[in-house]
């Protein structure tokens, strides 16, 4: 049986749609402990108040100078509302530990075992 991936990758049923923002950052030297503390104490509580926010997963590279975060949202509209509303405040908070401007990319979620999202397939 051949599986054919169709576009858009995310299922179109309302309960399965999910959207993500990927934010890449260059961390200041020796700032990983403060970075993780800032996420836990300031950023994540702010995210939890946002409409449509589902989850935040943050990664730090082995050198401690690169990091990226992936936030999951119910819809692209919720993520965009956050981007226009609270995200500028988040960048100000992160300026203590981040060099330069974080880079934001957006994606539709194709699948997630944690969130039980499956890709649309045709048999």
N, C-alpha and C positions, 0 to 999 in steps of 0.2 A: 504494500500500500504506500503510495506516495503522498506526503503531506505538502500542501502548497500554502505558503505564507501569503496572506493578503494584506493590503493596505486599507485603512490605517491598521497598525499593528495592535493597538489597544481595542478591546471589544467595545462595541457601541452600545451595550446595555448600560443604563444609567448607574446601576449598582457596581459595575466593574470598571468604569473609567477611572483613571488615575493619571496624574501629571507630576513631573519632577523638575526640580531646579538643581543644577550642579554648580556649586560655587567653589572656584579654585583660588587658593591664597598662598602667598609667600610669607612665611612667618619670620618675625624678627629673631635674631640669635637667642638661644636659651629661653624661649618664651613658651614652650610646650606646656609646662605646668599651669602657667597663667592663662593660656589659651583654653585648655580643657576646663579650668575653673570658671572662666568667663562664660563658656558655653553652658555649663551646668547651672550656674547661679543667675545668669542674666538673659542669655539668648534663648535657651529652650523654654523657660517660663513665658517669655514673650511670644514665641512661636505657638505654644499651646493655647494662647488666647485668640489666635487667628482663625477665622472661619475657614473650614475645609482642610486645615492642617492635619496630617496623619502621623508623620514620623520624621525624625532627623537621624541620619547616620553620618558620622564624621570620621575621617581617616587622616592620620598623620604619617608622613613618610619616615623611613628609618633614619634619615639625617636630621629630622626635626625642623627642616626649613620649608617643607612643602606640606600643604594640607588641602583637603577638599571636603565639602559637605554635600550631602544629598538630602533634600527635603522632599517628602511625598505629600501631594495635595489631592483633594477630591476632584478638582477641575482646574483647567488652565485659568479660568476666571478668578478662582480663589488665589492661585499663585500670583497672578498679575495684580490683584488687589493688595496683596502683601508687598509685592515689589514696589508699588506706588506709595503705600502707606507706611508700614513699619520698617521696611528694609533700609531706608536711609539712616534711621536710628541705629540699626544693627551695625552698619558699616562704621558709624562713629564709635560705637562701643568697641568694635574689633580693631580700630586704628591703634589701640594701645599695644597690640601684639602682631599686627599685620603690616608688612611693607607694601606700599603701593595700593592699587585699587583691586579688590577681588574681581575675578572674571566670572560672569554668570552665563550659563547655558541652560536651555530648557528642552525637555523631551516629553513625549507621551510614554507611559510605561507599557512595555510590551508584555511583560509577565512578572509575577512576584509570587514565590511560594509562600512567603509570610502573609501577604495580603490576599492570597487565593485569587489572583488575577491570571487569566489564561489568554493566550493570543487567539485571534480569530483564525480558524483554519477551514479549508474546504477539503473534503475527502474525495 
